[in-house]
Amino acid sequence: MKVLVVLVLTAALGGCVVEPPLTNAQPSRHALAGAVLDAIARRDAASLRALALNEEEFRVHVWPGLQAAGRERDLPFADVWADRRQKSEAALQAVLAKHGGRRYEFIELRFGGQPQRHPGYQIHPDPVFVVGQNGVPAELRLTGTVIEMKGSWKVFSYAVN
């Protein structure tokens, strides 16, 4: 009888795929913007990297949809990830070189287009960080697209399209 119960539970649970949540995600777009601005002020590249999708998150949450849509057909995951990571890292370094150490007052994070809806997540394009510095408002492009998944927010990439 125990074997039958184990087999039934194994079969039932085997069909359930539990996707891991996003790590180091923020609970809102404003919290994400604040965390990005804080890390920039501290010149903290490690924190900025942690606020962006990592390889496993990209593989589990994004890659299947890209393959299904044919956007990355016939390209190996490793090549696509390496290209995206390299571009994101270069953009992150450029942001730190230009803005690192500056403490901006966060006003608003808005997006330049409609969200792109995908199964399980949304991509918010063209983020604009509206900030103040010494009482003067400014609009900054500090990241590329932002991903929202189940109420959690992360930087998709630092590469600005």
C-alpha distance (Angstrom), angle and dihedral (degrees) to the residues before:
residue distance angle dihedral
M1 . . .
K2 3.84 . .
V3 3.79 90.4 .
L4 3.80 91.3 52.4
V5 3.82 91.9 50.9
V6 3.80 91.1 48.6
L7 3.81 91.4 48.8
V8 3.81 92.5 48.7
L9 3.82 92.6 48.1
T10 3.80 91.8 45.2
A11 3.80 91.4 51.1
A12 3.80 92.3 46.0
L13 3.78 94.4 47.6
G14 3.78 93.6 40.2
G15 3.80 90.1 71.1
C16 3.80 92.0 52.4
V17 3.75 112.7 89.2
V18 3.76 111.5 -169.1
E19 3.76 111.9 -160.4
P20 3.78 113.5 -149.3
P21 3.82 115.9 -116.3
L22 3.77 121.5 -110.1
T23 3.80 111.4 -85.7
N24 3.81 120.8 -129.3
A25 3.81 89.0 8.2
Q26 3.79 120.9 157.6
P27 3.82 124.6 -128.0
S28 3.82 95.0 -126.5
R29 3.78 141.5 13.5
H30 3.79 89.1 -107.4
A31 3.82 91.9 53.0
L32 3.81 88.8 49.8
A33 3.81 91.5 50.1
G34 3.79 90.8 48.8
A35 3.81 91.8 49.7
V36 3.83 91.4 48.9
L37 3.81 92.1 48.8
D38 3.80 91.7 46.8
A39 3.82 92.2 50.5
I40 3.81 90.7 48.2
A41 3.81 90.8 50.8
R42 3.83 88.9 51.9
R43 3.83 92.2 43.5
D44 3.80 86.0 -125.7
A45 3.80 107.7 162.3
A46 3.82 92.4 172.0
S47 3.81 91.8 58.1
L48 3.80 91.1 46.7
R49 3.81 90.0 52.2
A50 3.81 90.2 49.1
L51 3.83 89.9 54.1
A52 3.82 89.9 57.9
L53 3.78 130.4 73.4
N54 3.77 112.4 -82.3
E55 3.78 126.1 -146.1
E56 3.81 95.7 -93.0
E57 3.81 92.9 48.4
F58 3.78 91.0 49.5
R59 3.83 90.9 48.4
V60 3.81 95.5 47.1
H61 3.80 102.7 36.6
V62 3.81 108.5 24.5
W63 3.80 110.5 23.0
P64 3.83 97.4 65.1
G65 3.80 90.7 56.4
L66 3.79 93.0 47.3
Q67 3.78 91.2 51.7
A68 3.81 92.7 46.5
A69 3.79 90.9 50.2
G70 3.79 90.8 50.3
R71 3.82 92.4 -122.6
E72 3.78 93.1 123.1
R73 3.80 99.6 24.3
D74 3.77 115.7 153.1
L75 3.79 92.5 10.7
P76 3.79 118.9 113.2
F77 3.80 115.8 -119.7
A78 3.81 91.4 -124.5
D79 3.81 91.7 57.9
V80 3.80 94.3 47.0
W81 3.80 92.4 46.6
A82 3.82 92.9 46.6
D83 3.81 91.2 51.4
R84 3.82 93.8 47.2
R85 3.81 92.6 44.8
Q86 3.81 92.9 49.0
K87 3.82 92.9 50.1
S88 3.80 92.4 45.0
E89 3.81 93.0 48.9
A90 3.82 92.3 49.0
A91 3.80 90.3 50.6
L92 3.82 91.6 46.7
Q93 3.81 90.3 53.2
A94 3.81 90.8 48.7
V95 3.83 90.9 51.4
L96 3.80 90.8 50.6
A97 3.80 91.8 47.4
K98 3.80 91.8 51.7
H99 3.82 102.6 34.0
G100 3.80 106.0 16.4
G101 3.78 113.3 128.5
R102 3.80 94.2 18.5
R103 3.78 116.5 120.2
Y104 3.79 109.7 -146.7
E105 3.79 125.1 -170.0
F106 3.80 107.7 -124.2
I107 3.80 114.3 -128.5
E108 3.81 106.5 159.7
L109 3.79 145.1 -23.5
R110 3.77 113.5 -143.1
F111 3.76 133.6 168.7
G112 3.79 130.0 -129.3
G113 3.77 96.5 -138.6
Q114 3.76 146.7 19.6
P115 3.80 117.7 -71.2
Q116 3.78 115.5 -95.3
R117 3.79 106.1 -129.8
H118 3.78 119.9 -143.6
P119 3.79 129.8 169.5
G120 3.80 105.0 -75.4
Y121 3.80 98.8 0.2
Q122 3.80 147.6 38.3
I123 3.78 130.5 -134.6
H124 3.80 116.3 -143.5
P125 3.82 110.7 -155.6
D126 3.78 131.9 -147.4
P127 3.81 102.1 9.4
V128 3.78 115.3 -156.6
F129 3.80 117.7 -161.5
V130 3.79 107.9 -149.9
V131 3.79 105.6 -157.0
G132 3.75 141.1 162.2
Q133 3.76 126.1 -132.9
N134 3.79 118.1 -175.2
G135 3.81 88.7 -15.1
V136 3.79 93.8 -54.3
P137 3.82 116.5 117.6
A138 3.79 119.3 -134.5
E139 3.78 137.8 175.8
L140 3.81 114.3 -134.0
R141 3.78 133.0 -172.5
L142 3.80 101.1 -147.4
T143 3.80 101.2 151.8
G144 3.74 141.0 22.8
T145 3.78 120.9 -122.8
V146 3.79 122.5 -22.4
I147 3.81 126.0 -136.9
E148 3.80 123.9 -142.5
M149 3.78 118.2 -165.6
K150 3.80 125.4 171.7
G151 3.79 92.7 -25.1
S152 3.81 94.0 -45.8
W153 3.80 123.4 114.5
K154 3.82 131.0 -154.6
V155 3.76 138.6 159.5
F156 3.80 108.5 -95.9
S157 3.79 91.5 -159.7
Y158 3.79 138.3 -23.2
A159 3.81 90.3 -134.0
V160 3.80 108.2 107.5
N161 3.79 112.2 -143.2
